[in-house]
Amino acid sequence: MDRVEEQVQRLVTEACGHPAGSRPRQRNLTRLIRLIANKLWKENTPYYEDALQQTWVYFCQNICEGNRGEAYNPSRGSVLTWLNTYLKRRLQDFYIETKKQQATRFMGRQRQLGRDEDSETADPLDNFPASPDPPPLLEEVRAWAETDQTGELRRTRLQDHPQVTAQILILRRLPPETSWKALAAELGVPASTLSSFYQRQCLPCLRKFGESEGYIE
């Protein structure tokens, strides 16, 4: 056991030797937090501080008694290992929730696509905060459409216009999206027809992908 772990275990023993809520316990818990704060898992995510705050609450509630979960058991590992495990789980929870919210906004906005060639209300970029980097969800959608592992997107074609596939439209309507007017001129198909095909055939494929990945319930 290294020096830091020895200090941690000593402070844990001292803290837990005093009643919950007492000044001596709070004093030792504060020392513990100062000792290990810089040694916890670090991650550059917008929700890291929230997850860290939950971790410290969990620490204070369970280091001696299992008030909200199982109390810390030194035989199963160090305090740092215990806290890092909890912190990573909370970060994962925030990550999953964030992606679900992104997917819900993305799909909701897609369903509002206009049906005529002047409709430009379905800008998927509106669903994400302004950023120089593409949102992770957007990149996952792009990768899914590009690989099209099952071939479903390539097989889904516009009747009488086999050059127009679900794969092409989904990719071209992702940010930076091509306007319906430009697509109509490029593909030789009326914008209203392309928009209708997108509503009927592409959106269900996008929803199926979102459900399969757990982004949409």
Steps between C-alpha positions, in 0.01 A plus 500: 500500500652837397515808719184664360294184547626471855392860569162436340435187704607676820264790436216261413554317829510826692192643327292187546594484866284807562119531477343603171464877477749569775771761454787251537355283224437798272852627562654166402274467195613844386863393536424185301342697218797738482738207494335305218326769293788540254539125461149427375418418138499812280295547186439803280124483467233765571337280764818399686447744787146373554621140509783598735257672735285186513814300574593716800147474637516123459839498670379688808187287529665160459861519611402388852137386477301390199244780509442498125644177375759260631752639746864516394673166553883529515539129430368559148743774405631844582284805556625646171400188307159504669439866419636482145269210425202698624610817317538317167154349537348844557688636199364215292148580621539865400646398162208267423243758610666771291497280189136410555411868524697575183328216317156611614563856382653378175211268415240750611647763274523257210128422528428868442644491150288698259335323207551768238811623328505827693504324837835551665378464860667168562855613558646224721771745607236680709496202732858543618688779674731700276838331495798478263490122541218274378279367783581137588147385415516664158826322424350167607201555271735588214715190558190278515363641173833484319575138593138380459604156619163337426463670161153620599571863419636422155205272422244762600451687173260761368256344254581593140823665620735218603790742532335644810557280806436544870876491553559793266226718646588431863865585441426810293255635757744468789682825592626677302179398321429544130177692436203324341521743210864408433427129534207531260722661237777244556282188498239616247212438740253761637590624847154412631547140382837475669363647822206259498730202441718619789199517729363159400817294461803673653357611833384146591854375430645772722255415777583130475869584536432721803295226666762233430768714663283579801477872422122487451261295709 
